[in-house]
Amino acid sequence: MSEVVERAVSQASTSSLIVNQIEPRIGAEISGIDLRQPLTQAVRDELYQLLLKHRVLFFRDQFITYEQQEAFALNFGPLLEHVTSKKINTEAKVAHQISAQAAREEYDIRFGRWHTDTSWQLTPGLGAVLRAVRIPEVGGDTLWANGAAVYEGLSDELKEKIDNLYVVHDYQKRLAKVDHKYPLVSHPLVLTHPDTGETILFPNFSLNPSIVGWSKEESDKLLAELLLEYNRPEYQVRFKWRPGSVAFWDNRAGLHYAVQNYGDFPRLMERVLIGSDHIPQRVRAPKND
């Protein structure tokens, strides 16, 4: 975490927010706030700095409507429509369902995958706000991983190997099902977070990733090696949903994983994506002569 962000969090922490850090590298539970109410500018700024620091924020006992969910998300950027997901209803701006029942009709969802949202776009979303609607009594957790910590933990040899690579996240088959045309784009495999300056490892393992200019065999081998790094619990936080739970995460700071261990239960979540005009890039500090 940069000194600028640490200082901003310290200076902003004068409100009624209560911050309970969950894991050393990622995740904090926030209380002392009612998400049904509009945010003041000071609280909005404090939450954003906490987001940059902890990467994912959790709220309990927040029985909000989708309209309130959209209003909360709008504090942090423009709302982003997810073109392949079903909106809650015709009145919703962008709020959409993530339905296990619907997913089973299209995919084998016995296992989740580490991924980030909308990385197939030239400008992936800034973040997302997710709330539990119908959850199993046991199971159905979600994990988030700190992409900066994952990168930092790589060997120097592996860092050098991947430093200038680009990766394609291929969403074309799913887009074709809804007749949405969008060109394939590539992003740096290692990118710089636009606000914190941290170096983030940024593959999306759910979108048939491939390294630009590499053979499929070489690409798959490297990505399998990187997946092992993302699987390390030391970089993760695991969130157990319950009624009234809400998660708000920084989509640019790492990956997340929905655990598919609840059998045929019709798990249902509602999500609002936050857009961005930032094109991911790798920024390097100038070398000293």
Summary of the structure (lengths in Angstrom):
residues: 289
radius of gyration: 18.6
end to end distance: 26.6
largest distance: 61.5
contacts: 857
relative contact order: 0.23
helix: 27%
strand: 24%
